[in-house]
Amino acid sequence: MVRGLLNKLVSRSLSVAGKWQNQQLRRLNIHEYQGAELMSKYGVNVPRGVAVSSIEEVRKAIKDVFANQNEVVVKSRILAGGRGLGTFKSGLQGGVHIVKTDQVEDLAGKMLGQILVTKQTGPQGKVVSKVYLCEKLSLVNEMYFAITLDRKTAGPLIIACRKGGTSIEDLAEKFPDMIIKVPIDVFEGITDEDAAKVVDGLAPKGADRNKSIEQVKNLYKLFVESDCTLLEINPIAETADNQLVAADAKLNFDDNAAYRQKGIFKLRDTTQEDPREVTAAKADLNYIGLDGEIGCMVNGAGLAMATMDIIKLHGGTPANFLDVGGNASEGQVVEAFKILTADDKVEAILVNIFGGIMKCDVIASGIVNAAKQVALKVPVVVRLEGTNVDQGKRILKESGLALITAEDLDDAAQKAVKAYK
């Protein structure tokens, strides 16, 4: 995610979700090697590299791709930043190393299948299922480049800095004048003048100006045509032969464009995501895991946020954001309960439904059927209001289940907190 810097620059609203480091979805996150391949298709200079998932593949890559290389960059692949400064639970320091070619196999073996912990993964870390082997480039200058969406200008914003390869947040705090921002008219597209401003912000030392401008325009074309929400390169670098090269690649894509970016969305790595969120997405439910004790099943994002706030007000902590939407089926409600009860941290469940299009009797039937399929080991508090509320309450009452009913949201929150405590 551009880390804290873009939050400050363009006021992007991010939803932090504790353990799994999830965000409110409007983006697909892909691996660096996948981003590099995509950039290459758009004429962007990238290092030669290959992703491998086994020692056999490492050996083949060394033989076929890096036979004439003395050194190779070995990068662990997880969908989180801070890999270079991360630590494997095995004790190995750093998820990015430059080593002699004959040492690559040994190092890759110490990374594959191991858990890497970085400042963005949380203490549980993430499993490294692939490593990315890259050619070592002779870099003489490292800079920073990003394109994101800017609420203020309602269009793409290009961010450039003449220093890169390090924490851009720290640079932005200490040397804000180094950060150049170039808004792009979404209707006109990027002009030569826009691209020149970006190149001036990068301030390359020897790279050809016209070729650098073309690289910036190619990156913008990729951003627009691929429905990116973020394109970040840290560092974008100059090589000894005066080439501008994307030595890193972080790309996010708009989930709403999945229908027209099918090839890109096939790159999704669900092994790097919260399995609960993956399961919820398959059932067409909106779910984000948090770190609390009370599972929340609601309909509507606004109601979800209000529910989580009032739980906090009464001394509890929400365990998730689970929105069944306005037209969920009984089967989706059952699936929602399965997701909630599968979380060992959930000590109580609060169902808060305001029936409009979503009917209360459908929710009630779903709760009853879920209870029959899933062994409910935690108290369940239910607050229903709106369309078919009387039928819904009758279904719950006649079910014979030990459900706790509530008359309003405040009452429901208090009962949920009391139930688990």
C-alpha positions in Angstrom: 0.0 0.0 0.0 2.3 4.3 -1.3 2.8 3.6 2.5 2.2 6.6 4.8 3.4 9.2 2.3 0.5 8.9 0.0 -1.9 8.9 2.9 -0.5 12.4 3.7 -0.3 13.6 0.2 -3.6 12.6 -1.2 -5.7 11.8 1.9 -6.4 8.3 1.0 -8.7 6.6 3.5 -7.2 3.2 4.5 -8.9 0.7 6.7 -6.4 -1.2 8.9 -7.3 -4.7 9.8 -4.8 -5.9 12.4 -3.7 -9.4 12.0 -3.9 -9.9 8.3 -3.1 -6.3 7.4 -6.1 -6.1 5.1 -7.6 -2.9 3.7 -11.0 -2.0 2.5 -10.9 -3.5 -0.9 -10.6 -1.4 -4.0 -7.4 -2.9 -5.1 -5.7 -6.1 -6.2 -2.1 -6.4 -5.1 0.3 -8.4 -7.2 3.9 -9.5 -6.7 6.9 -7.6 -7.9 7.9 -10.1 -10.5 4.4 -9.9 -11.9 4.5 -6.1 -12.0 7.9 -6.2 -13.7 6.5 -8.5 -16.4 3.6 -6.1 -16.9 5.8 -3.1 -17.1 8.0 -4.7 -19.6 5.0 -5.2 -21.9 4.5 -1.4 -21.9 8.1 -0.7 -22.8 9.4 0.1 -19.3 13.0 -0.9 -18.6 13.1 -3.6 -15.9 15.9 -5.9 -14.7 16.0 -9.4 -16.1 14.5 -11.8 -13.6 12.6 -15.0 -12.9 10.4 -16.2 -10.0 11.1 -19.7 -8.7 9.3 -21.8 -6.1 11.7 -24.8 -5.7 15.4 -25.6 -5.6 15.1 -27.4 -9.0 13.7 -24.2 -10.5 16.5 -22.2 -8.9 19.1 -24.4 -10.5 17.4 -24.1 -13.9 17.3 -20.4 -13.6 20.9 -20.1 -12.7 21.8 -22.2 -15.7 19.5 -20.7 -18.3 19.2 -17.0 -17.2 22.2 -16.1 -15.0 24.9 -18.4 -16.4 27.1 -15.4 -17.1 26.4 -13.4 -13.9 28.8 -13.3 -11.0 26.1 -12.0 -8.6 22.4 -12.3 -8.4 19.8 -10.4 -6.3 17.6 -12.9 -4.3 14.3 -11.4 -3.2 11.7 -13.2 -1.0 8.1 -12.9 -2.4 5.4 -11.8 0.0 2.7 -9.2 -0.4 4.1 -6.8 2.2 6.7 -4.1 2.3 9.9 -3.9 4.3 11.2 -7.2 3.1 14.8 -6.1 3.0 14.8 -5.2 6.7 12.6 -8.2 7.7 13.6 -11.3 9.7 12.7 -14.9 9.1 11.4 -16.8 12.0 14.2 -19.3 11.3 16.6 -16.5 12.3 17.8 -15.4 8.8 18.1 -11.7 8.6 16.7 -9.8 5.6 14.4 -10.9 2.8 16.6 -9.4 0.0 20.2 -10.3 -0.5 22.9 -9.9 -3.2 25.0 -13.0 -3.3 27.5 -14.8 -5.5 25.8 -17.0 -8.2 27.1 -20.2 -6.5 25.4 -19.1 -3.2 21.9 -18.5 -4.7 20.7 -22.1 -4.3 21.7 -22.2 -0.6 20.1 -18.8 0.2 16.9 -19.6 -1.7 16.6 -22.8 0.2 16.7 -20.9 3.5 13.9 -18.6 2.2 11.4 -20.9 0.5 8.7 -22.2 2.8 9.9 -20.0 5.7 8.0 -17.3 7.5 9.2 -13.7 6.9 8.2 -11.0 9.4 8.3 -7.4 8.4 7.0 -4.1 9.8 3.9 -4.6 7.5 3.1 -8.3 8.2 2.6 -8.1 11.9 4.4 -10.6 14.2 2.8 -13.6 12.6 4.6 -12.9 9.3 3.9 -14.5 5.9 5.1 -17.6 4.2 7.6 -17.2 1.3 6.4 -19.5 -1.4 8.5 -17.9 -4.2 11.8 -16.1 -4.5 12.5 -13.6 -7.3 16.0 -13.9 -8.8 17.1 -10.7 -10.6 20.2 -9.6 -12.4 22.4 -7.2 -10.4 22.5 -3.8 -12.0 25.2 -1.3 -11.6 23.1 1.6 -10.2 24.6 5.1 -10.0 21.5 6.9 -8.8 18.3 5.9 -7.0 15.0 7.9 -7.2 11.4 7.5 -6.3 8.3 7.4 -8.6 4.6 6.7 -8.0 1.3 7.3 -9.6 -1.9 7.2 -7.5 -5.4 8.6 -7.6 -5.9 12.0 -6.0 -9.2 12.9 -4.5 -8.5 16.7 -4.7 -7.9 16.8 -8.4 -10.2 13.8 -9.2 -7.5 12.2 -11.3 -4.1 10.5 -11.4 -1.3 12.2 -9.5 2.4 11.5 -10.3 4.8 11.7 -7.4 8.6 12.0 -7.9 11.6 12.4 -5.7 15.2 12.7 -6.6 16.1 10.4 -3.8 14.8 6.8 -3.5 15.6 3.3 -2.4 14.8 4.2 1.2 11.8 5.2 3.3 10.0 7.8 1.3 7.9 8.7 4.3 11.1 9.7 6.2 12.2 11.8 3.2 8.8 13.5 2.9 8.9 14.4 6.6 12.5 15.7 6.6 12.8 17.1 3.1 9.3 17.9 1.8 10.7 20.1 -0.9 12.2 17.1 -2.6 8.7 15.7 -3.3 7.3 16.8 -6.7 3.6 16.2 -7.4 2.2 16.5 -11.0 -1.5 16.1 -11.4 -2.7 14.7 -14.7 -5.9 15.8 -16.5 -7.7 12.5 -16.8 -9.4 13.6 -20.0 -6.4 15.0 -21.8 -3.9 12.4 -20.5 -0.2 12.9 -19.9 1.5 15.5 -22.0 5.2 16.0 -22.8 5.2 18.9 -20.5 3.7 16.8 -17.6 6.3 14.1 -18.2 9.1 16.6 -18.4 8.1 18.0 -14.9 8.3 14.5 -13.5 11.7 13.9 -15.0 12.9 17.3 -13.6 11.6 16.1 -10.2 13.6 12.8 -10.5 16.6 14.8 -11.6 18.5 12.0 -13.3 22.2 12.6 -13.6 23.0 11.2 -17.0 20.0 9.5 -18.5 18.8 10.8 -21.8 16.0 13.3 -21.2 13.8 12.3 -24.1 14.1 8.6 -23.3 13.3 9.3 -19.7 10.2 11.3 -20.7 9.0 8.3 -22.8 9.5 6.0 -19.8 7.3 8.2 -17.7 4.6 8.3 -20.4 4.8 4.5 -20.7 4.3 4.1 -17.0 1.3 6.4 -17.1 -0.2 4.5 -20.0 0.2 1.3 -18.0 -1.5 2.9 -15.0 -4.6 4.0 -17.0 -5.0 1.1 -19.4 -4.6 -1.5 -16.6 -7.0 0.3 -14.1 -4.3 0.8 -11.5 -5.0 2.5 -8.2 -1.3 2.6 -7.4 1.9 2.2 -9.3 5.0 2.6 -7.1 8.7 2.2 -8.1 11.2 2.5 -5.3 13.8 2.9 -6.6 13.5 3.9 -10.1 17.2 4.0 -10.9 19.9 5.1 -13.4 22.3 2.5 -14.5 26.0 3.0 -15.3 25.1 3.0 -19.0 22.6 5.9 -18.4 19.4 3.8 -18.6 16.3 4.6 -16.5 15.2 1.3 -14.9 12.3 0.3 -12.7 14.3 -1.6 -10.1 11.2 -2.3 -8.1 7.5 -2.7 -8.9 4.4 -2.3 -6.7 1.1 -2.3 -8.5 -2.5 -2.3 -7.2 -5.6 -2.5 -9.4 -9.2 -1.5 -9.0 -11.3 -4.4 -8.1 -14.3 -2.8 -9.9 -12.4 -3.3 -13.1 -11.9 -7.1 -12.7 -14.4 -7.8 -15.5 -12.2 -6.0 -18.1 -8.8 -6.9 -16.6 -9.3 -10.7 -16.5 -5.7 -11.4 -17.3 -4.4 -9.2 -14.5 -6.8 -10.6 -12.0 -5.7 -14.1 -12.7 -2.5 -13.1 -11.0 -4.2 -12.8 -7.7 -2.3 -14.8 -5.0 -4.9 -15.9 -2.5 -2.3 -17.7 -0.4 -1.1 -14.3 0.7 -4.6 -13.1 1.8 -6.7 -13.7 4.9 -8.4 -17.1 4.1 -11.6 -15.8 5.7 -11.7 -12.9 3.3 -11.2 -15.3 0.3 -14.0 -17.5 1.5 -16.3 -14.5 2.0 -15.5 -13.2 -1.5 -16.5 -16.5 -3.1 -19.9 -16.1 -1.3 -20.2 -12.5 -2.6 -19.8 -11.1 1.0 -17.7 -8.2 2.1 -15.4 -9.2 4.9 -12.4 -7.7 6.7 -10.8 -9.4 9.7 -10.0 -7.4 12.8 -8.4 -8.3 16.1 -11.4 -8.2 18.5 -13.7 -10.6 20.2 -17.2 -9.7 18.8 -18.1 -10.9 15.3 -20.4 -8.4 13.5 -22.8 -9.4 10.8 -24.6 -6.4 9.4 -26.1 -5.2 6.1 -24.5 -2.0 4.8 -21.1 -0.4 5.3 -22.5 2.5 7.3 -24.4 0.3 9.7 -21.2 -1.9 10.0 -19.1 1.1 11.1 -21.8 2.3 13.5 -22.0 -1.2 15.0 -18.3 -1.4 15.5 -18.2 2.1 17.0 -20.9 1.3 19.6 -19.3 -2.0 20.5 -16.2 0.0 21.3 -18.2 2.5 23.3 -19.5 -0.3 25.5 -16.0 -1.7 26.1 -15.9 -4.4 23.5 -13.7 -4.8 20.4 -15.1 -5.8 16.9 -13.6 -9.0 15.4 -14.5 -8.2 11.9 -16.4 -6.1 9.3 -18.9 -8.5 7.7 -21.4 -6.9 5.4 -24.0 -9.3 3.8 -25.3 -6.4 1.6 -28.8 -5.5 0.7 -29.9 -8.6 -1.0 -28.2 -11.6 0.6 -29.7 -15.0 0.2 -30.4 -17.4 3.1 -27.4 -19.4 1.9 -25.1 -16.4 2.1 -26.2 -15.8 5.7 -25.3 -19.4 6.5 -21.9 -18.9 4.9 -21.4 -15.7 6.9 -22.0 -17.6 10.1 -19.6 -20.2 9.1 -16.9 -17.6 8.6 -17.6 -16.0 12.0 -17.6 -19.2 14.0 -14.4 -20.4 12.3 -12.5 -17.6 14.0 -11.2 -18.8 17.3 -10.9 -15.3 18.6 -14.7 -14.6 18.2 -16.3 -14.9 21.7 -19.7 -13.5 20.8 -21.6 -12.7 17.6 -23.7 -9.6 17.1 -26.2 -9.6 14.2 -27.5 -6.1 13.4 -29.9 -6.0 10.5 -31.9 -3.0 9.3 -34.2 -4.5 6.7 -34.9 -2.5 3.6 -34.3 -4.6 0.5 -32.7 -7.1 2.9 -35.6 -8.8 4.6 -35.5 -9.7 8.3 -37.2 -13.1 7.8 -34.4 -14.1 5.4 -31.8 -13.2 7.9 -33.6 -15.1 10.7 -34.0 -18.2 8.6 -30.3 -18.0 7.7 -29.4 -17.8 11.4 -31.5 -20.7 12.3 -30.1 -22.9 9.5 -26.6 -21.8 10.3 -27.1 -22.9 13.9 -28.1 -26.3 12.7 -25.1 -26.7 10.5 -22.5 -25.1 12.7 -22.0 -25.9 16.4 -22.5 -22.5 18.0 -20.2 -22.3 20.9 -20.5 -18.6 21.5 -23.5 -16.4 22.4 -25.4 -14.8 19.6 -27.1 -11.4 20.0 -29.7 -10.5 17.3 -31.2 -7.1 16.6 -33.7 -7.0 13.7 -35.6 -4.0 12.4 -37.4 -3.1 9.2 -39.0 -5.2 6.5 -40.7 -8.4 7.7 -39.3 -7.8 11.2 -42.2 -9.6 12.9 -41.8 -12.7 10.8 -38.1 -12.6 11.5 -38.6 -12.4 15.3 -41.2 -15.2 15.2 -38.7 -17.5 13.3 -36.1 -16.9 15.9 -38.5 -17.4 18.8 -39.9 -20.6 17.4 -36.4 -22.0 16.6 -35.7 -23.1 20.1 -32.2 -21.7 19.9 -30.6 -19.9 22.8 -30.4 -16.6 21.0 -30.2 -13.2 22.7 -32.6 -10.7 21.2 -32.2 -6.9 21.4 -34.6 -4.1 20.8 -32.1 -1.5 19.4 -28.4 -1.1 18.6 -27.4 0.2 21.9 -29.1 -2.6 23.7 -27.6 -5.2 21.3 -24.0 -3.8 21.8 -24.4 -3.9 25.6 -25.7 -7.5 25.5 -22.9 -8.6 23.2 -20.2 -7.2 25.4 -21.8 -8.6 28.5 -22.3 -12.0 26.9 -18.6 -12.6 26.1 -17.3 -11.0 29.3 
